[in-house]
Amino acid sequence: MSFEEDIWFEETTPFTPAPELEQPEPELEETLSKKSGRKKKAIWEHFESIGPYKSGHTGAKCLYCLKTYKNAKPTDLEDHIANQCPKVTADIKTTYLRI
């Protein structure tokens, strides 16, 4: 077999992966689908995540008064609940006043 025959063989033979390589293992699939990064702070229990906006940052909407933030920072959200939200309950407000 000459060098030219080898090239012809490679170009015309379709690649088919081995059956055991077609589907990822369940443990590997679970690992790949999980998000990495920081765990969300407890303040997010009081906000709905909206977006994402620029650079993957998410916004937030208050579940009580419906105020929205385009770039939601946890400290701003805590301040909103503690000092600005007119509809939040007193016990929740007190929790974030202590932080």
Biopython code that builds the backbone (N, CA, C, O; Angstrom):
import numpy as np
from Bio.PDB.StructureBuilder import StructureBuilder

atoms = [
    (1, "MET", "N", (0.850, -1.165, 0.000)),
    (1, "MET", "CA", (0.000, 0.000, 0.000)),
    (1, "MET", "C", (0.900, 1.234, 0.000)),
    (1, "MET", "O", (1.835, 1.328, 0.795)),
    (2, "SER", "N", (0.620, 2.149, -0.869)),
    (2, "SER", "CA", (1.439, 3.352, -0.984)),
    (2, "SER", "C", (0.890, 4.448, -0.069)),
    (2, "SER", "O", (-0.189, 4.324, 0.509)),
    (3, "PHE", "N", (1.665, 5.513, 0.039)),
    (3, "PHE", "CA", (1.273, 6.659, 0.868)),
    (3, "PHE", "C", (-0.024, 7.271, 0.364)),
    (3, "PHE", "O", (-0.868, 7.647, 1.178)),
    (4, "GLU", "N", (-0.217, 7.387, -0.951)),
    (4, "GLU", "CA", (-1.426, 7.962, -1.533)),
    (4, "GLU", "C", (-2.662, 7.118, -1.198)),
    (4, "GLU", "O", (-3.739, 7.667, -0.967)),
    (5, "GLU", "N", (-2.517, 5.804, -1.172)),
    (5, "GLU", "CA", (-3.642, 4.939, -0.820)),
    (5, "GLU", "C", (-4.058, 5.154, 0.637)),
    (5, "GLU", "O", (-5.248, 5.116, 0.949)),
    (6, "ASP", "N", (-3.085, 5.381, 1.537)),
    (6, "ASP", "CA", (-3.399, 5.634, 2.946)),
    (6, "ASP", "C", (-4.233, 6.902, 3.106)),
    (6, "ASP", "O", (-5.186, 6.917, 3.885)),
    (7, "ILE", "N", (-3.892, 7.960, 2.385)),
    (7, "ILE", "CA", (-4.622, 9.218, 2.465)),
    (7, "ILE", "C", (-6.042, 9.025, 1.945)),
    (7, "ILE", "O", (-6.997, 9.504, 2.556)),
    (8, "TRP", "N", (-6.183, 8.344, 0.847)),
    (8, "TRP", "CA", (-7.512, 8.093, 0.278)),
    (8, "TRP", "C", (-8.375, 7.343, 1.272)),
    (8, "TRP", "O", (-9.553, 7.665, 1.429)),
    (9, "PHE", "N", (-7.826, 6.369, 1.935)),
    (9, "PHE", "CA", (-8.567, 5.573, 2.904)),
    (9, "PHE", "C", (-9.060, 6.444, 4.065)),
    (9, "PHE", "O", (-10.205, 6.307, 4.498)),
    (10, "GLU", "N", (-8.209, 7.333, 4.567)),
    (10, "GLU", "CA", (-8.587, 8.203, 5.683)),
    (10, "GLU", "C", (-9.684, 9.176, 5.288)),
    (10, "GLU", "O", (-10.562, 9.462, 6.103)),
    (11, "GLU", "N", (-9.665, 9.693, 4.072)),
    (11, "GLU", "CA", (-10.646, 10.686, 3.648)),
    (11, "GLU", "C", (-12.023, 10.095, 3.376)),
    (11, "GLU", "O", (-13.024, 10.794, 3.533)),
    (12, "THR", "N", (-12.105, 8.839, 2.976)),
    (12, "THR", "CA", (-13.389, 8.268, 2.599)),
    (12, "THR", "C", (-14.017, 7.411, 3.682)),
    (12, "THR", "O", (-15.182, 7.033, 3.554)),
    (13, "THR", "N", (-13.301, 7.097, 4.727)),
    (13, "THR", "CA", (-13.850, 6.260, 5.782)),
    (13, "THR", "C", (-14.522, 7.144, 6.833)),
    (13, "THR", "O", (-13.846, 7.945, 7.477)),
    (14, "PRO", "N", (-15.823, 7.018, 7.016)),
    (14, "PRO", "CA", (-16.493, 7.843, 8.030)),
    (14, "PRO", "C", (-16.116, 7.387, 9.433)),
    (14, "PRO", "O", (-15.888, 6.202, 9.680)),
    (15, "PHE", "N", (-16.056, 8.351, 10.341)),
    (15, "PHE", "CA", (-15.728, 8.040, 11.727)),
    (15, "PHE", "C", (-17.002, 7.729, 12.485)),
    (15, "PHE", "O", (-17.957, 8.506, 12.458)),
    (16, "THR", "N", (-17.014, 6.607, 13.151)),
    (16, "THR", "CA", (-18.140, 6.268, 14.023)),
    (16, "THR", "C", (-17.569, 5.959, 15.404)),
    (16, "THR", "O", (-16.746, 5.054, 15.542)),
    (17, "PRO", "N", (-17.995, 6.696, 16.421)),
    (17, "PRO", "CA", (-17.465, 6.450, 17.757)),
    (17, "PRO", "C", (-17.943, 5.108, 18.298)),
    (17, "PRO", "O", (-18.992, 4.599, 17.905)),
    (18, "ALA", "N", (-17.168, 4.562, 19.186)),
    (18, "ALA", "CA", (-17.538, 3.311, 19.819)),
    (18, "ALA", "C", (-18.822, 3.525, 20.622)),
    (18, "ALA", "O", (-18.997, 4.592, 21.210)),
    (19, "PRO", "N", (-19.728, 2.538, 20.662)),
    (19, "PRO", "CA", (-21.011, 2.714, 21.367)),
    (19, "PRO", "C", (-20.853, 3.130, 22.830)),
    (19, "PRO", "O", (-21.672, 3.894, 23.339)),
    (20, "GLU", "N", (-19.835, 2.650, 23.502)),
    (20, "GLU", "CA", (-19.669, 2.993, 24.911)),
    (20, "GLU", "C", (-19.240, 4.440, 25.114)),
    (20, "GLU", "O", (-19.305, 4.940, 26.237)),
    (21, "LEU", "N", (-18.803, 5.126, 24.064)),
    (21, "LEU", "CA", (-18.389, 6.518, 24.184)),
    (21, "LEU", "C", (-19.480, 7.505, 23.799)),
    (21, "LEU", "O", (-19.313, 8.706, 24.013)),
    (22, "GLU", "N", (-20.575, 7.047, 23.245)),
    (22, "GLU", "CA", (-21.617, 7.936, 22.767)),
    (22, "GLU", "C", (-22.365, 8.636, 23.899)),
    (22, "GLU", "O", (-22.642, 9.830, 23.783)),
    (23, "GLN", "N", (-22.698, 7.954, 24.973)),
    (23, "GLN", "CA", (-23.433, 8.524, 26.098)),
    (23, "GLN", "C", (-22.501, 8.679, 27.293)),
    (23, "GLN", "O", (-21.819, 7.725, 27.667)),
    (24, "PRO", "N", (-22.459, 9.892, 27.911)),
    (24, "PRO", "CA", (-21.620, 10.047, 29.098)),
    (24, "PRO", "C", (-22.193, 9.253, 30.274)),
    (24, "PRO", "O", (-23.390, 8.975, 30.340)),
    (25, "GLU", "N", (-21.315, 8.906, 31.178)),
    (25, "GLU", "CA", (-21.749, 8.185, 32.369)),
    (25, "GLU", "C", (-22.653, 9.096, 33.201)),
    (25, "GLU", "O", (-22.448, 10.310, 33.207)),
    (26, "PRO", "N", (-23.652, 8.542, 33.906)),
    (26, "PRO", "CA", (-24.576, 9.381, 34.681)),
    (26, "PRO", "C", (-23.873, 10.274, 35.703)),
    (26, "PRO", "O", (-24.259, 11.430, 35.874)),
    (27, "GLU", "N", (-22.847, 9.756, 36.384)),
    (27, "GLU", "CA", (-22.150, 10.572, 37.380)),
    (27, "GLU", "C", (-21.451, 11.746, 36.700)),
    (27, "GLU", "O", (-21.465, 12.860, 37.224)),
    (28, "LEU", "N", (-20.847, 11.510, 35.549)),
    (28, "LEU", "CA", (-20.157, 12.556, 34.815)),
    (28, "LEU", "C", (-21.157, 13.589, 34.308)),
    (28, "LEU", "O", (-20.880, 14.788, 34.354)),
    (29, "GLU", "N", (-22.305, 13.146, 33.831)),
    (29, "GLU", "CA", (-23.336, 14.056, 33.332)),
    (29, "GLU", "C", (-23.846, 14.955, 34.451)),
    (29, "GLU", "O", (-24.055, 16.147, 34.227)),
    (30, "GLU", "N", (-24.051, 14.413, 35.652)),
    (30, "GLU", "CA", (-24.496, 15.212, 36.795)),
    (30, "GLU", "C", (-23.458, 16.267, 37.149)),
    (30, "GLU", "O", (-23.804, 17.415, 37.430)),
    (31, "THR", "N", (-22.188, 15.880, 37.137)),
    (31, "THR", "CA", (-21.114, 16.800, 37.476)),
    (31, "THR", "C", (-21.043, 17.936, 36.472)),
    (31, "THR", "O", (-20.828, 19.085, 36.855)),
    (32, "LEU", "N", (-21.220, 17.633, 35.194)),
    (32, "LEU", "CA", (-21.129, 18.651, 34.160)),
    (32, "LEU", "C", (-22.312, 19.616, 34.196)),
    (32, "LEU", "O", (-22.159, 20.781, 33.830)),
    (33, "SER", "N", (-23.483, 19.158, 34.625)),
    (33, "SER", "CA", (-24.664, 20.008, 34.613)),
    (33, "SER", "C", (-24.764, 20.905, 35.844)),
    (33, "SER", "O", (-25.539, 21.862, 35.832)),
    (34, "LYS", "N", (-24.011, 20.629, 36.898)),
    (34, "LYS", "CA", (-24.061, 21.455, 38.100)),
    (34, "LYS", "C", (-23.339, 22.773, 37.850)),
    (34, "LYS", "O", (-22.308, 22.813, 37.177)),
    (35, "LYS", "N", (-23.899, 23.858, 38.406)),
    (35, "LYS", "CA", (-23.274, 25.162, 38.274)),
    (35, "LYS", "C", (-22.101, 25.259, 39.248)),
    (35, "LYS", "O", (-22.127, 24.709, 40.349)),
    (36, "SER", "N", (-21.098, 25.963, 38.810)),
    (36, "SER", "CA", (-19.991, 26.225, 39.715)),
    (36, "SER", "C", (-20.111, 27.659, 40.205)),
    (36, "SER", "O", (-20.921, 28.432, 39.694)),
    (37, "GLY", "N", (-19.330, 27.997, 41.164)),
    (37, "GLY", "CA", (-19.356, 29.359, 41.678)),
    (37, "GLY", "C", (-19.857, 29.413, 43.104)),
    (37, "GLY", "O", (-20.022, 28.391, 43.771)),
    (38, "ARG", "N", (-20.091, 30.620, 43.546)),
    (38, "ARG", "CA", (-20.528, 30.827, 44.920)),
    (38, "ARG", "C", (-21.979, 30.427, 45.130)),
    (38, "ARG", "O", (-22.806, 30.474, 44.219)),
    (39, "LYS", "N", (-22.251, 30.037, 46.351)),
    (39, "LYS", "CA", (-23.619, 29.744, 46.745)),
    (39, "LYS", "C", (-24.338, 31.077, 46.975)),
    (39, "LYS", "O", (-23.745, 32.020, 47.500)),
    (40, "LYS", "N", (-25.609, 31.156, 46.586)),
    (40, "LYS", "CA", (-26.359, 32.402, 46.770)),
    (40, "LYS", "C", (-26.596, 32.661, 48.252)),
    (40, "LYS", "O", (-26.791, 31.736, 49.041)),
    (41, "LYS", "N", (-26.576, 33.937, 48.607)),
    (41, "LYS", "CA", (-26.819, 34.335, 49.995)),
    (41, "LYS", "C", (-28.306, 34.213, 50.327)),
    (41, "LYS", "O", (-29.151, 34.157, 49.433)),
    (42, "ALA", "N", (-28.607, 34.173, 51.609)),
    (42, "ALA", "CA", (-29.978, 33.991, 52.087)),
    (42, "ALA", "C", (-30.917, 35.106, 51.640)),
    (42, "ALA", "O", (-32.126, 34.891, 51.545)),
    (43, "ILE", "N", (-30.381, 36.289, 51.365)),
    (43, "ILE", "CA", (-31.217, 37.415, 50.943)),
    (43, "ILE", "C", (-31.991, 37.090, 49.670)),
    (43, "ILE", "O", (-33.055, 37.662, 49.433)),
    (44, "TRP", "N", (-31.473, 36.186, 48.856)),
    (44, "TRP", "CA", (-32.127, 35.831, 47.587)),
    (44, "TRP", "C", (-33.455, 35.122, 47.806)),
    (44, "TRP", "O", (-34.219, 34.968, 46.853)),
    (45, "GLU", "N", (-33.763, 34.681, 49.029)),
    (45, "GLU", "CA", (-35.072, 34.085, 49.317)),
    (45, "GLU", "C", (-36.189, 35.115, 49.182)),
    (45, "GLU", "O", (-37.354, 34.752, 49.022)),
    (46, "HIS", "N", (-35.839, 36.394, 49.247)),
    (46, "HIS", "CA", (-36.816, 37.477, 49.207)),
    (46, "HIS", "C", (-36.877, 38.176, 47.850)),
    (46, "HIS", "O", (-37.595, 39.163, 47.687)),
    (47, "PHE", "N", (-36.124, 37.665, 46.883)),
    (47, "PHE", "CA", (-36.054, 38.258, 45.555)),
    (47, "PHE", "C", (-36.172, 37.193, 44.480)),
    (47, "PHE", "O", (-35.763, 36.048, 44.672)),
    (48, "GLU", "N", (-36.735, 37.584, 43.351)),
    (48, "GLU", "CA", (-36.781, 36.723, 42.171)),
    (48, "GLU", "C", (-35.615, 37.121, 41.282)),
    (48, "GLU", "O", (-35.399, 38.306, 41.027)),
    (49, "SER", "N", (-34.867, 36.140, 40.811)),
    (49, "SER", "CA", (-33.744, 36.405, 39.926)),
    (49, "SER", "C", (-34.268, 36.701, 38.522)),
    (49, "SER", "O", (-35.057, 35.929, 37.978)),
    (50, "ILE", "N", (-33.832, 37.814, 37.935)),
    (50, "ILE", "CA", (-34.222, 38.163, 36.573)),
    (50, "ILE", "C", (-32.968, 38.455, 35.757)),
    (50, "ILE", "O", (-31.941, 38.836, 36.318)),
    (51, "GLY", "N", (-33.039, 38.286, 34.480)),
    (51, "GLY", "CA", (-31.879, 38.558, 33.631)),
    (51, "GLY", "C", (-31.427, 37.276, 32.979)),
    (51, "GLY", "O", (-32.280, 36.413, 32.773)),
    (52, "PRO", "N", (-30.221, 37.069, 32.645)),
    (52, "PRO", "CA", (-29.032, 37.845, 32.984)),
    (52, "PRO", "C", (-28.883, 39.082, 32.112)),
    (52, "PRO", "O", (-29.380, 39.152, 30.988)),
    (53, "TYR", "N", (-28.191, 40.036, 32.668)),
    (53, "TYR", "CA", (-27.884, 41.264, 31.945)),
    (53, "TYR", "C", (-26.438, 41.191, 31.480)),
    (53, "TYR", "O", (-25.969, 40.105, 31.137)),
    (54, "LYS", "N", (-25.725, 42.287, 31.457)),
    (54, "LYS", "CA", (-24.352, 42.330, 30.981)),
    (54, "LYS", "C", (-23.452, 41.393, 31.773)),
    (54, "LYS", "O", (-23.599, 41.246, 32.986)),
    (55, "SER", "N", (-22.533, 40.771, 31.078)),
    (55, "SER", "CA", (-21.489, 39.931, 31.680)),
    (55, "SER", "C", (-22.030, 38.832, 32.574)),
    (55, "SER", "O", (-21.340, 38.401, 33.498)),
    (56, "GLY", "N", (-23.243, 38.369, 32.326)),
    (56, "GLY", "CA", (-23.796, 37.269, 33.092)),
    (56, "GLY", "C", (-24.344, 37.649, 34.454)),
    (56, "GLY", "O", (-24.799, 36.776, 35.192)),
    (57, "HIS", "N", (-24.314, 38.928, 34.810)),
    (57, "HIS", "CA", (-24.874, 39.358, 36.092)),
    (57, "HIS", "C", (-26.396, 39.289, 36.014)),
    (57, "HIS", "O", (-26.994, 39.570, 34.976)),
    (58, "THR", "N", (-27.000, 38.914, 37.122)),
    (58, "THR", "CA", (-28.454, 38.822, 37.137)),
    (58, "THR", "C", (-29.058, 40.006, 37.869)),
    (58, "THR", "O", (-28.414, 40.639, 38.705)),
    (59, "GLY", "N", (-30.284, 40.285, 37.544)),
    (59, "GLY", "CA", (-31.038, 41.302, 38.245)),
    (59, "GLY", "C", (-31.895, 40.636, 39.303)),
    (59, "GLY", "O", (-31.875, 39.416, 39.468)),
    (60, "ALA", "N", (-32.649, 41.463, 40.018)),
    (60, "ALA", "CA", (-33.510, 40.929, 41.071)),
    (60, "ALA", "C", (-34.781, 41.747, 41.158)),
    (60, "ALA", "O", (-34.789, 42.944, 40.869)),
    (61, "LYS", "N", (-35.875, 41.074, 41.567)),
    (61, "LYS", "CA", (-37.148, 41.748, 41.799)),
    (61, "LYS", "C", (-37.625, 41.363, 43.191)),
    (61, "LYS", "O", (-37.733, 40.181, 43.518)),
    (62, "CYS", "N", (-37.908, 42.372, 44.006)),
    (62, "CYS", "CA", (-38.381, 42.153, 45.368)),
    (62, "CYS", "C", (-39.724, 41.427, 45.329)),
    (62, "CYS", "O", (-40.619, 41.811, 44.576)),
    (63, "LEU", "N", (-39.863, 40.392, 46.131)),
    (63, "LEU", "CA", (-41.105, 39.624, 46.165)),
    (63, "LEU", "C", (-42.225, 40.352, 46.914)),
    (63, "LEU", "O", (-43.385, 39.946, 46.837)),
    (64, "TYR", "N", (-41.885, 41.419, 47.634)),
    (64, "TYR", "CA", (-42.878, 42.134, 48.424)),
    (64, "TYR", "C", (-43.395, 43.387, 47.701)),
    (64, "TYR", "O", (-44.604, 43.547, 47.534)),
    (65, "CYS", "N", (-42.500, 44.260, 47.278)),
    (65, "CYS", "CA", (-42.921, 45.525, 46.654)),
    (65, "CYS", "C", (-42.665, 45.570, 45.147)),
    (65, "CYS", "O", (-43.042, 46.535, 44.482)),
    (66, "LEU", "N", (-42.025, 44.531, 44.607)),
    (66, "LEU", "CA", (-41.764, 44.371, 43.174)),
    (66, "LEU", "C", (-40.739, 45.350, 42.599)),
    (66, "LEU", "O", (-40.671, 45.509, 41.380)),
    (67, "LYS", "N", (-39.946, 46.006, 43.436)),
    (67, "LYS", "CA", (-38.870, 46.868, 42.948)),
    (67, "LYS", "C", (-37.829, 45.995, 42.258)),
    (67, "LYS", "O", (-37.535, 44.891, 42.714)),
    (68, "THR", "N", (-37.271, 46.496, 41.152)),
    (68, "THR", "CA", (-36.282, 45.716, 40.407)),
    (68, "THR", "C", (-34.906, 46.368, 40.468)),
    (68, "THR", "O", (-34.775, 47.587, 40.575)),
    (69, "TYR", "N", (-33.901, 45.529, 40.398)),
    (69, "TYR", "CA", (-32.495, 45.928, 40.343)),
    (69, "TYR", "C", (-31.883, 45.229, 39.140)),
    (69, "TYR", "O", (-32.014, 44.013, 39.002)),
    (70, "LYS", "N", (-31.214, 45.978, 38.266)),
    (70, "LYS", "CA", (-30.600, 45.372, 37.082)),
    (70, "LYS", "C", (-29.337, 44.602, 37.433)),
    (70, "LYS", "O", (-29.124, 43.502, 36.925)),
    (71, "ASN", "N", (-28.504, 45.158, 38.286)),
    (71, "ASN", "CA", (-27.279, 44.484, 38.708)),
    (71, "ASN", "C", (-27.394, 44.257, 40.206)),
    (71, "ASN", "O", (-26.992, 45.106, 41.002)),
    (72, "ALA", "N", (-27.935, 43.126, 40.582)),
    (72, "ALA", "CA", (-28.289, 42.865, 41.970)),
    (72, "ALA", "C", (-27.079, 42.448, 42.800)),
    (72, "ALA", "O", (-26.519, 41.368, 42.612)),
    (73, "LYS", "N", (-26.695, 43.315, 43.709)),
    (73, "LYS", "CA", (-25.625, 43.006, 44.656)),
    (73, "LYS", "C", (-26.285, 42.671, 45.987)),
    (73, "LYS", "O", (-27.200, 43.377, 46.413)),
    (74, "PRO", "N", (-25.842, 41.615, 46.645)),
    (74, "PRO", "CA", (-26.475, 41.208, 47.912)),
    (74, "PRO", "C", (-26.541, 42.328, 48.944)),
    (74, "PRO", "O", (-27.530, 42.419, 49.671)),
    (75, "THR", "N", (-25.528, 43.179, 49.033)),
    (75, "THR", "CA", (-25.564, 44.257, 50.028)),
    (75, "THR", "C", (-26.675, 45.260, 49.707)),
    (75, "THR", "O", (-27.326, 45.775, 50.617)),
    (76, "ASP", "N", (-26.894, 45.539, 48.427)),
    (76, "ASP", "CA", (-27.987, 46.435, 48.043)),
    (76, "ASP", "C", (-29.348, 45.805, 48.347)),
    (76, "ASP", "O", (-30.277, 46.490, 48.777)),
    (77, "LEU", "N", (-29.453, 44.510, 48.123)),
    (77, "LEU", "CA", (-30.706, 43.809, 48.387)),
    (77, "LEU", "C", (-31.004, 43.779, 49.885)),
    (77, "LEU", "O", (-32.148, 43.959, 50.303)),
    (78, "GLU", "N", (-29.967, 43.549, 50.685)),
    (78, "GLU", "CA", (-30.134, 43.562, 52.141)),
    (78, "GLU", "C", (-30.570, 44.943, 52.624)),
    (78, "GLU", "O", (-31.432, 45.064, 53.494)),
    (79, "ASP", "N", (-29.965, 45.981, 52.050)),
    (79, "ASP", "CA", (-30.341, 47.349, 52.409)),
    (79, "ASP", "C", (-31.796, 47.629, 52.032)),
    (79, "ASP", "O", (-32.521, 48.276, 52.788)),
    (80, "HIS", "N", (-32.211, 47.157, 50.895)),
    (80, "HIS", "CA", (-33.588, 47.357, 50.464)),
    (80, "HIS", "C", (-34.563, 46.735, 51.467)),
    (80, "HIS", "O", (-35.522, 47.378, 51.895)),
    (81, "ILE", "N", (-34.308, 45.484, 51.832)),
    (81, "ILE", "CA", (-35.206, 44.785, 52.766)),
    (81, "ILE", "C", (-35.192, 45.463, 54.140)),
    (81, "ILE", "O", (-36.244, 45.625, 54.758)),
    (82, "ALA", "N", (-34.028, 45.855, 54.614)),
    (82, "ALA", "CA", (-33.903, 46.433, 55.954)),
    (82, "ALA", "C", (-34.421, 47.860, 56.046)),
    (82, "ALA", "O", (-34.999, 48.233, 57.067)),
    (83, "ASN", "N", (-34.229, 48.670, 55.006)),
    (83, "ASN", "CA", (-34.489, 50.105, 55.138)),
    (83, "ASN", "C", (-35.492, 50.705, 54.158)),
    (83, "ASN", "O", (-36.036, 51.776, 54.428)),
    (84, "GLN", "N", (-35.751, 50.054, 53.042)),
    (84, "GLN", "CA", (-36.523, 50.716, 51.998)),
    (84, "GLN", "C", (-37.856, 50.060, 51.667)),
    (84, "GLN", "O", (-38.805, 50.757, 51.306)),
    (85, "CYS", "N", (-37.951, 48.757, 51.778)),
    (85, "CYS", "CA", (-39.150, 48.048, 51.329)),
    (85, "CYS", "C", (-40.343, 48.352, 52.245)),
    (85, "CYS", "O", (-40.291, 48.071, 53.442)),
    (86, "PRO", "N", (-41.408, 48.922, 51.692)),
    (86, "PRO", "CA", (-42.561, 49.272, 52.525)),
    (86, "PRO", "C", (-43.471, 48.090, 52.853)),
    (86, "PRO", "O", (-44.320, 48.200, 53.738)),
    (87, "LYS", "N", (-43.316, 46.982, 52.171)),
    (87, "LYS", "CA", (-44.249, 45.864, 52.340)),
    (87, "LYS", "C", (-43.668, 44.646, 53.050)),
    (87, "LYS", "O", (-44.392, 43.676, 53.272)),
    (88, "VAL", "N", (-42.400, 44.663, 53.409)),
    (88, "VAL", "CA", (-41.792, 43.517, 54.076)),
    (88, "VAL", "C", (-42.268, 43.450, 55.527)),
    (88, "VAL", "O", (-42.529, 44.481, 56.146)),
    (89, "THR", "N", (-42.378, 42.239, 56.063)),
    (89, "THR", "CA", (-42.839, 42.074, 57.445)),
    (89, "THR", "C", (-41.754, 42.516, 58.426)),
    (89, "THR", "O", (-40.570, 42.539, 58.089)),
    (90, "ALA", "N", (-42.165, 42.860, 59.628)),
    (90, "ALA", "CA", (-41.251, 43.390, 60.641)),
    (90, "ALA", "C", (-40.166, 42.391, 61.034)),
    (90, "ALA", "O", (-39.018, 42.782, 61.246)),
    (91, "ASP", "N", (-40.513, 41.111, 61.135)),
    (91, "ASP", "CA", (-39.505, 40.128, 61.551)),
    (91, "ASP", "C", (-38.403, 39.972, 60.504)),
    (91, "ASP", "O", (-37.236, 39.807, 60.859)),
    (92, "ILE", "N", (-38.754, 40.022, 59.234)),
    (92, "ILE", "CA", (-37.745, 39.926, 58.168)),
    (92, "ILE", "C", (-36.902, 41.196, 58.154)),
    (92, "ILE", "O", (-35.680, 41.135, 58.020)),
    (93, "LYS", "N", (-37.548, 42.327, 58.290)),
    (93, "LYS", "CA", (-36.833, 43.611, 58.323)),
    (93, "LYS", "C", (-35.813, 43.627, 59.468)),
    (93, "LYS", "O", (-34.676, 44.062, 59.284)),
    (94, "THR", "N", (-36.224, 43.151, 60.651)),
    (94, "THR", "CA", (-35.352, 43.105, 61.815)),
    (94, "THR", "C", (-34.145, 42.209, 61.572)),
    (94, "THR", "O", (-33.034, 42.537, 61.988)),
    (95, "THR", "N", (-34.353, 41.097, 60.909)),
    (95, "THR", "CA", (-33.249, 40.183, 60.603)),
    (95, "THR", "C", (-32.155, 40.887, 59.807)),
    (95, "THR", "O", (-30.970, 40.714, 60.091)),
    (96, "TYR", "N", (-32.546, 41.672, 58.822)),
    (96, "TYR", "CA", (-31.553, 42.333, 57.976)),
    (96, "TYR", "C", (-31.059, 43.659, 58.557)),
    (96, "TYR", "O", (-30.038, 44.176, 58.104)),
    (97, "LEU", "N", (-31.743, 44.212, 59.531)),
    (97, "LEU", "CA", (-31.225, 45.378, 60.236)),
    (97, "LEU", "C", (-30.035, 44.985, 61.107)),
    (97, "LEU", "O", (-29.152, 45.806, 61.357)),
    (98, "ARG", "N", (-30.007, 43.743, 61.567)),
    (98, "ARG", "CA", (-28.926, 43.249, 62.440)),
    (98, "ARG", "C", (-27.662, 42.936, 61.667)),
    (98, "ARG", "O", (-26.590, 42.853, 62.266)),
    (99, "ILE", "N", (-27.746, 42.765, 60.392)),
    (99, "ILE", "CA", (-26.561, 42.370, 59.599)),
    (99, "ILE", "C", (-25.645, 43.547, 59.395)),
    (99, "ILE", "O", (-24.601, 43.413, 58.756)),
]
sb = StructureBuilder()
sb.init_structure("model")
sb.init_model(0)
sb.init_chain("A")
sb.init_seg("    ")
for serial, (resi, resn, name, xyz) in enumerate(atoms, 1):
    if name == "N":
        sb.init_residue(resn, " ", resi, " ")
    sb.init_atom(name, np.array(xyz, "f"), 0.0, 1.0, " ", f" {name:<3s}", serial, name[0])
structure = sb.get_structure()
